[in-house]
Amino acid sequence: MFAIEKVYARQIMDSRGNPTIECDITLSNGAFGRASVPSGASTGSFEALELRDGGTTYMGKGVLKAVKNVNEIIAHALIGMDGENQTQIDEKMLALDGTPNKDKLGANAILSVSLAVAHAVANAKHIPLYKHIADIFGNANPCVLPRPMMNIINGGAHADNGLDAQEFMIIPNGAKNENEAIRSAGYKPGEQVSIGLDVASSEFFDNGIYHFEGTDKTSDEMIAFYEKLISEYPII
């Protein structure tokens, strides 16, 4: 048993210079884990709530409320629990929050603690984090690496170029190496390298209408547009 002995959170700055929460976990055997939870530039309308302070400090993006929730609520509930029981720890935090969208404690508070616990136990077991996660789920063969999706063009909330769709990617789903051209590199579109899109449509959705590339579209019209793209290009 690796009992949780100490839980401590703080506010730090992420790579964009925005505040985020970082959590430290110390176990009874002295093992230590740390995790932070920076956020992306855009947030889906159905994502769990990232608790921010509001007000004027850091343009309202401070996370001191989430930090306080970790240090004063979550910490007291988790001290003494077995860090190896990740599911029980996560369920305990969800019960403490008690909301569908984690808007009481904040998804950022809960996630920072959950990840830090996993890091601490992996360090206690002297194994990599991926192997510890595989052990949690009973995966006997965790050494499988996913193919990366490589971002080529940014739009939407990631750029100021007028493109509504947010991310244009290539996906080397069948290639033996990571060459980033398709035909010019001797590969076949859709077989060895495909195209991926993260449209982030909630960023251009307003009052039931999608305002996309200078046109107004209903949900059915957006679906038809997506279907046309998929039929013409190797988009997966």
C-alpha positions, 0 to 999 in steps of 0.5 A, a space after each residue: 500500500 502506498 498511502 497518500 501522505 501529502 497533497 499540495 497545489 499551487 498556481 503556476 504559468 503555462 507555456 502561453 503565460 496563462 495561470 494553471 494549477 500544479 499539484 504535488 503528491 507525496 506517498 507514505 514511502 516518500 515517493 513523489 509525483 507532480 502534474 499540471 493541467 494547462 488548457 488549450 486555446 479553445 474549449 468545447 461547449 461540452 467540456 468539463 468546467 475549468 474553474 477560473 477566478 474571474 475578476 481582473 487579475 490575470 484577466 480573470 484566468 487565475 486558478 486560486 479557487 481551484 488551488 484552494 479546493 485542492 488544498 482545503 477540500 480534496 487533500 483532507 478527503 484523500 489523505 490516508 487513501 491507497 494511491 494504487 487504487 486510482 479508480 477509488 481516488 477518482 471516484 472519491 473526488 467526483 463524489 466530493 464535487 457532485 456535479 455533472 460538469 465538475 463545476 464545484 471543485 473544477 475539472 482542473 483541480 480534480 485532474 491535477 490531483 488524479 495525474 499527480 497520484 498516478 505519477 507518484 505511484 509510478 515512481 513508488 513502483 519504479 516503473 514508467 507512468 505508461 506502464 503503471 496506467 497499463 497495470 491499472 487497466 490490466 493491459 499486459 502489453 502496454 508498449 504500443 505507441 500511437 501514430 502522431 497527428 501533426 498539425 500543419 495549418 492552424 485557424 480558428 482560436 489558434 490563429 489570426 488568419 481568418 480560417 474558421 476551421 481550427 486544425 489541419 493535420 496529417 496522420 501517418 496511419 500506415 507509414 513506416 516512418 514519419 515523412 510529412 508529404 504524401 504523394 511527393 514522398 511516394 505514399 498513397 493518400 488514405 492508405 499510408 497517410 491521411 488528413 485530419 481536421 479538428 474543426 472546433 465548430 463551437 467556436 463559430 456556432 451562434 444562435 443555432 447557426 454555424 457561421 463558417 467561411 463567410 456563409 451561414 449553415 444549419 446543422 444539416 448543411 454543416 454535416 453535408 459539407 463535412 460529408 462532401 469533404 470526406 468523399 473528396 479527400 482522404 480525411 479520417 
